[in-house]
C-alpha cells in the first residue's frame, strides 16, 4: 500500500486526478468505477480541467456506477446518478453508451444482472476510485456484509442512512442499496482511496492500519498490490498545526537524533556515560528506521523501529517470545522514544507512535515490543502497552519490558 498525505486540498485533488488520468492514458478502453460522494468532487473537477487542457480523454474509457439508493432516480437530489451526472459525466461530455449505472427506481435484482453483464463485457474493473464511510463501508458494502463478487442488494446500516440524509433535499425513507460487491472491487487492477477531514481519521486507522475485519469493509482492501491511500492531514490524524512526521534521511536530522539521544539517555536518564561530543549513536543504529517529528528545522521528537532479530530486549529478557501473546506475523521493537522537553505537552509522542504503527502494519507486523522508562509507565499503560517480566536496566535508568498489539491500539481513545 502506498500512502500519500497532503497539506492542502488543491494538491490532494490534483494528485488523485493525475493518477486517474495516467491510468486512462495508459489503458484506453478500460472500465473505471468512480464513487459518488463529497470527497471525490474536487478530483472530478481537476480531471475535467485536464481534459480541457488536452491532457486526457475521459471518453476513451468506460464507466460503471459504484452504487445507488434503492428508490431514488436520476432526478432525485442525492442519488448517486444525480451526483455523477452533475459533477462528472455531463460536464466531461462522456457519451451515454460508455456509462452503465444502477437505476434505483427499477427492479433491484434486474439491475444487478445488468451491471454484472456490463462488468463482464468490459473485462472487469481496471481502476476504482473509492471513499470510506464513517462506518468503514465502501460503496454500499456495509459492516459484516457479504464479501462477494458482482452486484448485490444490501440492507443499509443505520450509520449509512443517518449520514446519507445530508445529500438529500427532502426526507428520503431509504433502507436498501445496490452496490458492486467488495470482492469485485478488490479485483480491480488499481484502487485509489480518498479520505479527508478529522472525522475520518479514526476509521482510516481501523481500515488500513489495523488487521482486516469484516466489521470494517474497507479493511478488506488491504493487501491489494496496487492500493493507494490519499489523505489530507486531518484524515491522516496529523497535528493540524506545525508538526511534520517523517522518516529521518538527512545528515542534519541524524545529527539531531544523536543529540536528542544524548540529552535523553545520558543527561536526563543516566543510562550511558557522558562524552565530549554530546552525541550518542545507538548500537543498533544500522538496523534502525528512525521516525522524527519536526517543527520547521528542529527535531522535536524521535522514535526508532527495527524488525530484525536479535532485538535489544532479546539480550535483556530471557526467552523473550515466551512472554508474548500468540502471534503469526513478524515482530518489531520500538525504542528510543524521546521528545524535547519544550514539546512534551504537544502530541509529538502520539504522532511518532502512530507513524511507527502504520509503518509496522504496512510491513505485516502486528506485535511490537518495547522497554519503556518507569517514569512514564502510566502513559504507556494508557496507550495500551502491556508490561511483562522484571525491570531491566540499572539504578536510575530502569525500564519496563512491554508489548502492544495493533488490536489493542485500535481500542484506545488516543487514536479516536
C-alpha positions in Angstrom: 0.0 0.0 0.0 1.2 3.5 -0.9 0.0 6.3 1.4 0.2 10.0 0.4 -0.8 12.8 2.8 -1.4 16.3 1.6 -1.3 19.7 3.4 -3.8 21.4 1.1 -6.8 20.2 -0.7 -5.9 21.5 -4.2 -2.8 19.3 -4.1 -4.9 16.4 -2.7 -7.4 16.7 -5.6 -4.7 17.2 -8.3 -2.7 14.2 -7.4 -5.8 12.0 -7.3 -6.8 13.3 -10.8 -3.3 12.8 -12.0 -3.3 9.2 -11.0 -6.7 8.6 -12.7 -5.6 10.4 -15.9 -2.4 8.4 -16.0 -4.3 5.2 -15.8 -6.7 6.3 -18.6 -3.9 7.4 -20.9 -2.1 4.1 -20.4 -5.3 1.9 -20.6 -7.7 3.2 -23.3 -10.9 1.1 -23.3 -10.6 0.2 -19.7 -13.5 0.2 -17.2 -13.5 2.7 -14.4 -15.7 2.7 -11.3 -15.8 6.0 -9.5 -17.5 6.7 -6.2 -20.2 9.4 -5.8 -19.8 11.5 -2.7 -18.4 14.7 -1.4 -14.7 13.7 -1.2 -14.0 12.9 -5.0 -15.8 16.0 -6.3 -12.6 18.1 -6.3 -10.7 15.4 -8.2 -13.5 15.2 -10.8 -13.2 19.0 -11.4 -9.5 18.6 -11.8 -10.0 15.7 -14.3 -12.3 17.9 -16.4 -9.7 20.7 -16.3 -7.1 18.2 -17.6 -9.4 17.1 -20.4 -10.0 20.8 -21.4 -6.2 21.2 -21.5 -5.8 18.2 -23.8 -4.0 16.1 -21.1 -6.6 13.2 -21.0 -9.6 12.0 -23.0 -12.2 11.0 -20.4 -14.3 9.4 -23.2 -11.6 6.9 -24.1 -12.7 4.6 -21.3 -15.9 3.1 -19.9 -17.6 3.7 -16.6 -19.6 1.6 -14.1 -21.6 3.2 -11.3 -20.5 2.0 -7.9 -23.8 2.1 -6.1 -27.3 3.6 -5.7 -30.0 4.1 -3.2 -33.0 1.8 -3.9 -36.0 4.0 -4.6 -34.1 7.1 -5.9 -33.9 8.0 -9.5 -31.6 10.3 -11.6 -33.7 13.4 -10.8 -33.7 12.9 -7.1 -31.1 15.1 -5.4 -28.6 13.0 -3.6 -28.9 9.9 -5.8 -25.6 8.6 -6.9 -26.7 9.1 -10.6 -27.6 12.7 -9.9 -24.2 13.4 -8.3 -22.2 11.8 -11.1 -24.2 13.3 -13.8 -23.9 16.9 -12.4 -20.3 16.7 -11.4 -18.7 14.4 -13.9 -20.5 12.6 -16.7 -22.3 15.7 -18.1 -19.5 18.4 -17.7 -17.0 15.9 -19.0 -19.3 15.1 -22.0 -19.0 11.3 -21.6 -21.1 9.6 -24.2 -24.0 7.7 -22.6 -23.1 4.5 -24.3 -19.9 4.5 -22.3 -21.7 4.6 -19.0 -23.7 2.0 -17.1 -25.2 2.9 -13.7 -27.8 1.4 -11.4 -31.4 2.7 -11.7 -32.7 3.0 -8.2 -36.3 3.1 -9.5 -36.1 -0.2 -11.4 -36.2 -3.8 -10.1 -33.0 -4.2 -8.0 -32.4 -7.8 -9.0 -32.7 -7.0 -12.7 -30.3 -4.1 -12.1 -27.7 -6.4 -10.5 -27.9 -8.7 -13.5 -27.5 -5.8 -16.0 -24.5 -4.5 -14.1 -22.9 -7.9 -13.9 -23.2 -8.2 -17.7 -21.6 -4.8 -18.2 -18.7 -5.7 -15.9 -18.2 -9.0 -17.8 -18.4 -7.3 -21.2 -15.7 -4.8 -20.2 -13.4 -7.4 -18.7 -13.8 -6.3 -15.1 -12.8 -3.1 -13.4 -9.5 -1.5 -14.3 -9.4 1.3 -11.8 -11.7 2.2 -9.0 -11.7 5.4 -7.0 -13.4 5.0 -3.6 -14.2 6.9 -0.5 -14.6 5.4 3.0 -17.8 5.8 5.0 -17.9 6.7 8.7 -18.7 3.0 9.4 -15.9 1.8 7.1 -18.2 1.0 4.1 -17.0 1.2 0.5 -19.9 1.7 -1.9 -22.8 0.2 0.0 -20.7 -2.8 1.2 -21.8 -2.5 4.8 -20.2 -3.7 8.0 -20.3 -7.5 8.4 -22.0 -7.8 4.9 -21.1 -10.4 2.3 -17.7 -10.3 0.7 -18.9 -11.3 -2.8 -18.4 -10.8 -6.5 -20.8 -9.0 -8.7 -23.6 -6.6 -7.9 -25.6 -7.1 -4.7 -28.7 -5.7 -2.9 -28.0 -4.7 0.7 -29.8 -3.6 3.8 -28.3 -0.2 4.7 -26.5 0.2 8.0 -28.0 2.8 10.4 -24.9 5.0 10.1 -25.2 5.0 6.3 -28.8 6.1 6.5 -28.1 8.8 9.0 -25.1 10.2 7.2 -26.8 9.9 3.8 -29.5 12.3 4.8 -27.1 15.2 4.2 -27.2 14.5 0.4 -31.0 14.8 0.1 -33.1 18.0 -0.2 -36.1 16.3 1.4 -36.6 13.3 3.7 -36.0 10.0 1.9 -37.0 6.8 3.6 -34.1 4.8 2.1 -33.4 1.4 3.7 -31.7 -0.6 0.8 -28.9 0.0 -1.6 -27.4 -1.7 -4.7 -23.7 -1.9 -5.0 -20.8 -3.5 -6.8 -19.6 -6.2 -4.3 -16.4 -5.9 -2.3 -14.7 -8.9 -4.0 -15.2 -7.3 -7.4 -13.8 -4.0 -6.2 -10.9 -5.8 -4.7 -10.3 -7.4 -8.2 -9.7 -4.0 -9.8 -6.2 -3.6 -11.3 -5.7 -0.4 -9.3 -7.5 1.0 -6.3 -7.4 4.6 -5.1 -9.0 5.5 -1.8 -9.6 9.2 -0.8 -10.4 10.5 2.7 -10.5 13.9 4.1 -11.4 15.6 7.4 -10.6 14.8 11.1 -13.9 12.9 11.4 -12.4 10.2 9.1 -9.1 9.7 11.0 -10.4 7.0 13.3 -12.0 4.9 10.6 -8.9 5.3 8.3 -6.7 4.0 11.1 -9.0 1.0 11.6 -9.4 0.3 7.9 -5.8 0.5 6.7 -3.5 0.3 9.7 -5.2 -2.4 11.8 -5.8 -6.0 10.9 -8.6 -6.5 8.3 -12.0 -7.4 9.6 -15.5 -7.8 8.0 -16.8 -5.2 10.5 -14.8 -2.6 8.7 -15.3 -3.4 5.0 -12.7 -1.0 3.7 -10.1 -3.0 5.6 -10.7 -6.0 3.3 -8.9 -4.0 0.6 -5.6 -4.4 2.5 -3.0 -6.5 0.6 -4.0 -5.3 -2.8 -0.8 -4.9 -4.9 -1.9 -1.5 -6.3 -3.7 0.2 -3.5 -3.0 3.9 -2.9 -4.4 5.8 0.1 -4.7 9.6 -0.4 -5.4 11.6 2.7 -5.4 15.1 3.9 -3.6 15.8 7.1 -6.7 15.7 9.2 -7.8 12.3 7.9 -4.2 11.1 8.5 -4.5 12.1 12.1 -1.7 14.6 12.0 -1.3 17.6 14.2 -3.2 20.3 12.4 -0.5 22.9 13.2 3.3 22.9 12.9 4.5 19.3 13.0 5.7 17.2 10.2 6.3 13.5 10.9 8.7 11.8 8.5 11.5 9.2 8.2 14.9 10.6 9.0 17.0 10.8 5.9 19.4 13.8 6.1 22.7 14.2 7.8 21.3 17.1 9.9 18.4 15.0 11.0 20.7 12.2 12.1 22.9 14.6 14.0 19.9 16.0 15.8 18.8 12.4 16.6 22.2 11.7 18.2 22.0 15.0 20.2 18.5 14.2 21.4 19.5 10.6 22.2 22.4 12.0 24.3 20.2 14.6 26.1 17.6 12.0 27.0 19.6 8.8 27.7 22.8 10.4 29.2 21.8 13.7 30.8 18.2 13.1 31.7 18.2 9.4 32.3 21.7 8.3 33.3 21.9 5.2 31.2 25.1 5.9 29.3 28.4 7.6 30.1 29.0 11.3 29.2 31.3 12.3 26.3 32.7 15.5 24.9 30.7 15.4 21.7 27.3 15.4 23.4 26.2 12.9 20.8 25.0 9.3 21.3 24.6 6.8 18.5 22.5 3.8 19.2 24.3 0.4 18.9 21.5 -0.8 16.7 21.8 2.3 14.5 22.5 0.4 11.3 19.3 -1.7 11.7 17.0 1.1 12.9 14.5 3.1 10.9 14.0 6.5 12.6 10.8 8.5 12.6 11.1 12.1 13.6 8.6 14.9 14.5 9.9 18.2 13.1 8.9 21.8 14.0 10.3 23.6 11.0 14.0 22.6 11.1 14.0 21.3 14.7 13.7 17.6 15.5 11.1 17.8 18.3 11.0 14.1 18.9 12.1 10.8 17.6 11.5 7.0 17.8 13.2 4.0 16.3 11.8 0.9 14.6 13.5 -2.4 14.0 12.1 -5.7 12.8 15.3 -7.6 12.6 16.2 -10.0 15.4 18.0 -10.1 17.7 16.4 -7.1 19.4 17.8 -5.1 22.3 15.2 -6.9 24.5 16.5 -10.3 23.4 19.7 -9.6 25.4 17.7 -8.3 28.4 14.8 -10.8 28.8 15.5 -14.5 28.7 13.2 -16.4 26.4 11.5 -13.2 25.2 8.9 -14.9 23.0 7.5 -16.9 25.9 6.3 -13.6 27.4 4.4 -12.6 24.3 0.9 -13.4 23.1 0.4 -15.9 20.2 1.3 -14.1 17.0 1.6 -15.4 13.4 3.1 -12.3 12.0 6.5 -10.6 12.3 7.5 -8.7 15.4 9.2 -5.3 15.7 10.9 -3.5 18.5 10.2 0.2 19.3 13.0 2.1 21.0 14.4 5.5 21.8 11.1 7.3 22.0 12.1 10.8 23.2 10.7 14.3 22.9 12.5 17.5 23.7 11.1 19.0 27.0 9.6 22.1 25.4 7.4 19.8 23.2 6.2 17.3 25.8 2.9 19.0 26.2 2.2 18.5 22.5 1.0 15.5 20.5 4.5 14.8 19.3 4.9 11.4 21.1 1.5 10.3 19.9 2.3 11.2 16.3 5.6 9.3 16.4 3.9 6.2 17.8 1.2 6.5 15.2 3.8 6.7 12.4 5.6 3.6 13.8 2.4 1.6 14.0 1.4 2.5 10.5 4.9 1.5 9.2 4.7 -1.8 11.1 1.3 -2.6 9.7 2.4 -1.9 6.1 5.2 -4.4 6.7 2.9 -7.1 8.1 4.0 -6.6 11.7 1.2 -6.9 14.2 3.1 -7.0 17.5 5.7 -4.6 18.9 7.9 -4.9 22.0 9.4 -2.0 23.9 11.3 -1.2 27.1 9.7 1.9 28.4 11.2 4.1 31.2 9.5 3.5 34.5 9.0 7.3 34.7 6.3 7.0 32.0 4.6 3.8 32.9 1.2 5.5 33.4 1.3 6.9 30.0 2.4 3.7 28.3 -0.4 1.7 30.1 -2.9 4.3 28.9 -1.7 3.9 25.3 -2.3 0.1 25.5 1.2 -1.3 26.3 1.1 -4.5 28.4 4.0 -4.8 30.9 5.7 -8.2 31.3 8.7 -9.6 33.1 11.1 -7.9 35.5 12.5 -4.5 35.2 15.7 -4.1 33.1 18.5 -1.6 33.2 20.4 0.0 36.1 19.6 2.1 39.1 18.4 5.4 38.0 17.7 4.1 34.5 15.2 1.3 34.9 12.9 0.2 32.1 9.8 -2.0 31.9 9.6 -4.6 29.1 6.2 -4.2 27.3 4.3 -5.3 24.3 1.5 -3.9 22.3 -0.8 -5.4 19.6 -2.4 -3.4 16.9 -5.8 -4.9 18.0 -5.0 -3.3 21.4 -4.2 0.1 19.7 -7.5 0.2 17.8 -9.4 0.2 21.1 -7.5 3.1 22.7 -9.1 6.6 22.7 -5.9 8.4 21.7 -6.5 7.1 18.1 -10.1 8.0 18.0 
